[in-house]
Amino acid sequence: MRLLWLNTPSNPTGAVLDIDELRALLAWARERDIIVASDECYAPLTWDVDEAPSILDVRVNDGDLTNVLCAYSLSKQSNLAGYRAAFVAGDSALVGELLAVRKHSGLMVPGPVQNAMAAALGEEASASRQRETYRARRETLAPALEAFGGNIEHSEAGLYLWTTFGEASEASIERLAKLGILAAPGTFYGEAGARHVRISLTATDERIASAAERLRAAR
């Protein structure tokens, strides 16, 4: 059995697959007996789109979860990256096989982490506050990057600004580093990112504001 792995919203680009695109991908995979697994950990962090639909959405799968898996992590929603707090949902037969492997591989999520996950998933206010924190950082940093000559592409969701300065990513990294700003070169993610950098919104509010000031002063 083959597997198609999706990441929507995407890391590093922040691109989001819409309902029609997901339906088409799922139909294509089912014609070929391919499992579709969708990593959706950035789904709550949408900015320029109304939603990031899930592979589990009935509008995508017509109520049939055969060969469909959704992987979700609280690392972004609730800042629980260090807890490795995540789960898989979807096709019950596939989930059952994953559970069997997990039991024999010693991959049990500790009880306290499971309790923390249940609390986080059942309480929306803190996730909403965290989302607004990222939104404010984005609204601070994005225009400063554009003032510095950057063109932000995709980035309609997620924690990153996928930015190009019309040059090799290494050159952009060097210019940003001279301003005390650390980013990831797009080449980390493949040849398609050779002229992009991934700039994170996970620094503190103060550091984001300071970086924006330096970008504007250097333009």
Long-range contacts (C-beta under 8 A, 24 or more apart in sequence): 1-33, 1-34, 1-35, 2-32, 2-33, 2-34, 2-35, 3-34, 3-35, 3-36, 3-37, 4-29, 4-34, 4-35, 4-36, 4-37, 5-37, 5-38, 5-39, 6-36, 6-37, 6-38, 6-39, 6-55, 7-38, 7-39, 8-38, 8-39, 8-40, 8-43, 8-52, 9-40, 9-42, 9-43, 9-45, 9-46, 9-52, 9-156, 9-157, 9-158, 10-42, 10-154, 10-158, 11-42, 11-158, 11-160, 12-160, 12-162, 12-184, 12-186, 12-188, 12-189, 12-193, 12-196, 12-198, 13-153, 13-154, 13-155, 13-162, 14-42, 14-154, 14-155, 14-156, 14-157, 14-158, 14-160, 14-161, 14-162, 15-154, 15-156, 15-157, 16-46, 16-49, 16-52, 16-156, 16-157, 17-53, 18-49, 18-53, 19-53, 19-57, 19-59, 19-60, 22-53, 22-55, 22-57, 22-60, 23-59, 23-60, 26-55, 26-60, 26-61, 26-68, 29-67, 30-66, 30-67, 33-67, 34-67, 35-67, 35-68, 35-69, 35-91, 35-94, 36-67, 36-68, 36-69, 37-69, 37-70, 37-71, 38-68, 38-69, 38-70, 38-71, 39-71, 40-70, 40-71, 40-72, 41-71, 41-72, 41-73, 41-75, 41-76, 41-77, 41-86, 42-76, 42-157, 42-158, 42-159, 43-72, 43-157, 44-76, 44-77, 44-127, 44-131, 45-76, 45-77, 45-131, 45-134, 45-157, 45-158, 45-159, 46-156, 46-157, 47-135, 47-138, 47-155, 47-156, 47-157, 48-155, 48-156, 48-157, 49-156, 49-157, 52-157, 55-90, 56-89, 56-90, 65-90, 65-91, 65-92, 66-91, 67-91, 67-94, 69-94, 69-95, 74-117, 74-120, 74-121, 76-159, 77-120, 77-127, 77-130, 78-120, 78-126, 78-127, 78-130, 79-130, 80-116, 80-117, 80-120, 83-113, 83-116, 83-117, 84-109, 84-113, 85-109, 85-113, 85-116, 85-117, 85-120, 87-117, 133-205, 134-159, 134-201, 136-205, 137-201, 137-203, 137-205, 137-208, 138-201, 140-208, 140-209, 140-212, 141-199, 141-201, 141-208, 141-211, 141-212, 143-212, 144-211, 144-212, 144-213, 144-215, 144-216, 145-199, 145-215, 147-215, 147-216, 147-219, 148-215, 148-216, 148-218, 148-219, 149-219, 153-196, 159-200, 159-201, 159-202, 160-198, 160-199, 160-200, 160-201, 161-198, 161-199, 161-201, 162-186, 162-196, 162-198, 163-196, 163-197, 163-198, 163-199, 164-195, 164-196, 164-197, 165-195, 165-197, 166-195, 167-195, 168-194, 168-195, 169-193, 169-194, 169-195, 169-196, 169-197, 172-197, 173-197, 179-211, 179-214, 179-215, 179-218, 180-211, 180-214, 181-211, 181-214, 181-215
